[in-house]
Amino acid sequence: MTRNTKLSLAVVAVVAVVAGILLVVNGTGRQTPSTKAVSSGGSLPPGAESMLVRPDSHRLTDAADGKVTVVEFLDLECEACGAAFPGVEQLRAEYGDRVTFVMRYFPIRSHRNAELAARAVEAAGRQGKLEPMYQLMYVNQPQWGDQQVSHRDTFLGFARQLGLDMLRFESDLDSREVAERVRRDQADGTAVGVRGTPTFFINGSVFQGRPTYQDLKAAIDQELAR
């Protein structure tokens, strides 16, 4: 079991509580009309499959056989993404050695802090703390999400909590390179038909079920059984 998998197991209990809060706030936890993903029979535009996973895409887990790959385009401020997060963490803990999970940024323009949050995760990744920052964002989402004020100081606090070099973190947070990295993910998402979050792809096909642990697990199991 990898160190990251162990960390994911440790946060499952915490995020389950958060999920309960988010489900109350966001009803069933499904995509809202303003963030509903558009799909057409699960197919991708011609030539778009190579855009799902780039060489520099963030693989939260990486299966040796490469048989099943789950790609999530996410917005860290999105309540539906926050509601899906505990299930994704549970699936990663269960399938981490057999399924590749890829995280891709897709901040929604109407979310005041979504793009900044993505840059904060990317900046933390420059110091080897991408996954812990990604988890902190979701665990604490009720404190900073869906607000029309900047939460830069909140994200700096997360960086301090993770013991990051703060001068380097702020420099990366504000760098053109990090901003471009987030925009490239977003551009790829748009190119493959993503219109909202969370949008999942499993082995190159748009996942059309509910973004719940049960539905995602069923789809993953189906691919593993092929």
C-alpha positions as CSV (number, residue, x, y, z in Angstrom):
1,M,0.0,0.0,0.0
2,T,1.4,3.4,-1.0
3,R,1.9,6.3,1.4
4,N,-0.7,8.2,-0.5
5,T,-3.2,5.4,-0.2
6,K,-2.7,5.3,3.5
7,L,-3.3,9.0,3.7
8,S,-6.5,8.6,1.8
9,L,-7.7,5.9,4.2
10,A,-7.0,8.2,7.1
11,V,-9.2,11.0,5.7
12,V,-12.2,8.9,4.6
13,A,-13.8,9.1,8.1
14,V,-13.3,12.9,8.1
15,V,-14.6,13.5,4.7
16,A,-17.7,11.4,5.2
17,V,-18.8,13.9,7.8
18,V,-18.2,16.7,5.4
19,A,-20.1,14.8,2.7
20,G,-23.2,14.8,5.0
21,I,-23.0,18.5,5.3
22,L,-22.6,19.1,1.6
23,L,-25.4,16.7,0.7
24,V,-27.7,18.7,2.9
25,V,-26.6,21.9,1.3
26,N,-26.7,20.6,-2.3
27,G,-29.6,18.2,-2.1
28,T,-28.6,14.8,-3.6
29,G,-25.1,15.9,-4.3
30,R,-25.7,15.6,-8.0
31,Q,-24.7,18.3,-10.5
32,T,-26.8,21.4,-10.4
33,P,-28.3,22.8,-13.6
34,S,-25.6,25.5,-13.9
35,T,-22.8,22.8,-13.7
36,K,-24.4,19.9,-15.5
37,A,-22.1,18.1,-17.8
38,V,-23.1,17.6,-21.4
39,S,-22.5,14.1,-22.9
40,S,-23.7,12.4,-26.0
41,G,-24.0,8.7,-25.6
42,G,-20.7,8.6,-23.7
43,S,-18.7,9.3,-26.8
44,L,-15.8,11.8,-27.2
45,P,-15.3,14.3,-30.1
46,P,-12.9,12.8,-32.8
47,G,-9.3,12.9,-31.7
48,A,-10.1,14.1,-28.2
49,E,-9.2,10.9,-26.2
50,S,-5.5,12.0,-26.1
51,M,-6.6,15.2,-24.3
52,L,-8.1,13.3,-21.3
53,V,-4.7,12.4,-19.8
54,R,-1.6,14.4,-20.6
55,P,2.0,13.3,-19.7
56,D,1.9,15.9,-16.9
57,S,-1.6,15.2,-15.7
58,H,-1.8,14.5,-11.9
59,R,-2.2,10.8,-11.2
60,L,-3.4,10.5,-7.6
61,T,-2.9,6.7,-8.0
62,D,-1.3,4.9,-10.9
63,A,-2.1,1.2,-11.7
64,A,0.7,-0.8,-13.1
65,D,-1.3,-2.6,-15.7
66,G,-3.1,0.6,-16.9
67,K,-6.3,-1.4,-17.5
68,V,-8.7,1.1,-15.9
69,T,-8.3,4.9,-15.8
70,V,-10.7,7.2,-14.1
71,V,-10.4,10.9,-15.0
72,E,-12.2,13.6,-13.0
73,F,-12.5,17.2,-14.2
74,L,-13.2,19.0,-11.0
75,D,-13.9,22.4,-9.4
76,L,-12.6,22.6,-5.8
77,E,-15.3,25.1,-4.9
78,C,-18.1,23.1,-6.5
79,E,-20.5,21.6,-3.9
80,A,-21.3,18.6,-6.0
81,C,-17.5,17.9,-6.4
82,G,-17.2,18.2,-2.6
83,A,-20.1,15.7,-2.2
84,A,-18.4,13.3,-4.6
85,F,-15.0,13.6,-2.9
86,P,-15.5,11.1,0.0
87,G,-16.6,8.4,-2.5
88,V,-13.7,9.1,-4.7
89,E,-11.3,8.8,-1.8
90,Q,-12.9,5.6,-0.7
91,L,-12.6,4.2,-4.2
92,R,-8.9,5.2,-4.4
93,A,-8.3,3.4,-1.1
94,E,-10.0,0.3,-2.4
95,Y,-8.7,0.3,-6.0
96,G,-5.4,2.2,-5.7
97,D,-3.2,-0.6,-6.9
98,R,-5.6,-1.6,-9.8
99,V,-7.1,1.7,-11.0
100,T,-5.4,4.9,-12.1
101,F,-7.2,8.0,-10.8
102,V,-6.4,11.3,-12.6
103,M,-7.3,14.7,-11.2
104,R,-7.8,17.6,-13.7
105,Y,-8.7,21.2,-12.9
106,F,-11.9,22.7,-14.3
107,P,-12.7,25.9,-12.3
108,I,-16.1,27.3,-13.0
109,R,-16.0,31.0,-13.8
110,S,-18.9,31.9,-11.5
111,H,-17.1,30.5,-8.5
112,R,-15.1,33.3,-6.9
113,N,-12.2,31.2,-5.5
114,A,-12.2,28.2,-7.7
115,E,-9.3,29.2,-10.0
116,L,-7.3,30.5,-7.0
117,A,-7.9,27.2,-5.2
118,A,-6.7,25.2,-8.2
119,R,-3.5,27.4,-8.3
120,A,-3.0,26.8,-4.6
121,V,-3.2,23.0,-5.1
122,E,-0.8,23.2,-8.1
123,A,1.6,25.4,-6.1
124,A,1.6,23.0,-3.2
125,G,2.3,20.2,-5.7
126,R,5.6,22.0,-6.6
127,Q,6.6,21.2,-3.1
128,G,5.3,17.6,-3.1
129,K,2.1,18.4,-1.3
130,L,-0.5,18.4,-4.1
131,E,-2.6,15.6,-2.6
132,P,-2.7,16.9,1.0
133,M,-3.7,20.4,-0.3
134,Y,-6.4,18.9,-2.6
135,Q,-7.8,17.1,0.4
136,L,-7.7,20.1,2.7
137,M,-9.6,22.1,0.1
138,Y,-12.5,19.7,0.1
139,V,-12.5,18.9,3.8
140,N,-12.7,22.6,4.6
141,Q,-14.9,23.6,1.6
142,P,-17.8,24.7,3.8
143,Q,-15.6,27.4,5.3
144,W,-14.5,29.0,2.1
145,G,-16.8,27.9,-0.8
146,D,-19.6,29.8,-2.4
147,Q,-18.5,33.1,-1.1
148,Q,-17.8,36.4,-3.0
149,V,-14.7,37.4,-1.1
150,S,-11.2,36.2,-1.8
151,H,-9.9,33.4,0.4
152,R,-6.3,33.8,-0.5
153,D,-5.5,34.1,3.3
154,T,-7.4,30.8,3.9
155,F,-5.3,29.0,1.3
156,L,-2.1,30.5,2.7
157,G,-3.2,29.1,6.0
158,F,-3.5,25.6,4.5
159,A,0.0,26.0,3.1
160,R,1.3,26.8,6.5
161,Q,-0.5,23.9,8.0
162,L,1.3,21.6,5.5
163,G,4.6,23.1,6.4
164,L,5.3,24.6,3.0
165,D,8.0,27.1,2.2
166,M,5.7,30.2,2.2
167,L,7.9,32.4,0.0
168,R,8.1,29.8,-2.6
169,F,4.4,28.9,-2.3
170,E,3.3,32.5,-2.8
171,S,5.7,32.9,-5.7
172,D,4.3,29.8,-7.4
173,L,0.7,30.7,-6.6
174,D,1.1,34.0,-8.5
175,S,3.3,32.6,-11.3
176,R,2.3,32.6,-14.9
177,E,3.5,29.0,-15.2
178,V,1.0,27.7,-12.5
179,A,-1.9,29.8,-14.0
180,E,-1.1,28.3,-17.4
181,R,-1.0,24.8,-16.0
182,V,-4.6,25.3,-14.6
183,R,-5.8,26.8,-17.9
184,R,-4.4,23.9,-19.9
185,D,-6.5,21.4,-17.9
186,Q,-9.5,23.6,-18.4
187,A,-8.9,23.9,-22.1
188,D,-8.6,20.1,-22.4
189,G,-11.8,19.7,-20.5
190,T,-13.7,22.0,-22.8
191,A,-12.3,20.2,-25.8
192,V,-13.5,16.8,-24.6
193,G,-17.0,18.2,-23.9
194,V,-16.9,19.0,-20.2
195,R,-19.5,21.7,-19.4
196,G,-19.6,21.4,-15.6
197,T,-18.3,19.6,-12.6
198,P,-17.8,16.9,-11.5
199,T,-17.3,15.2,-14.9
200,F,-15.8,11.7,-14.9
201,F,-14.4,9.7,-17.7
202,I,-13.8,5.9,-17.3
203,N,-11.5,4.4,-19.9
204,G,-12.2,7.2,-22.3
205,S,-16.0,7.2,-22.0
206,V,-18.1,9.8,-20.3
207,F,-19.5,8.4,-17.1
208,Q,-23.2,9.1,-17.2
209,G,-24.3,7.8,-13.8
210,R,-24.6,9.7,-10.5
211,P,-21.2,10.8,-9.1
212,T,-21.6,8.5,-6.1
213,Y,-19.4,5.8,-4.6
214,Q,-21.9,3.1,-5.6
215,D,-22.4,4.2,-9.2
216,L,-18.7,4.8,-9.8
217,K,-17.8,1.5,-8.2
218,A,-20.2,-0.3,-10.5
219,A,-18.7,1.3,-13.6
220,I,-15.2,0.5,-12.4
221,D,-16.0,-3.1,-11.6
222,Q,-17.5,-3.5,-15.1
223,E,-14.3,-2.3,-16.7
224,L,-12.1,-4.5,-14.5
225,A,-14.2,-7.5,-15.5
226,R,-13.7,-7.0,-19.2
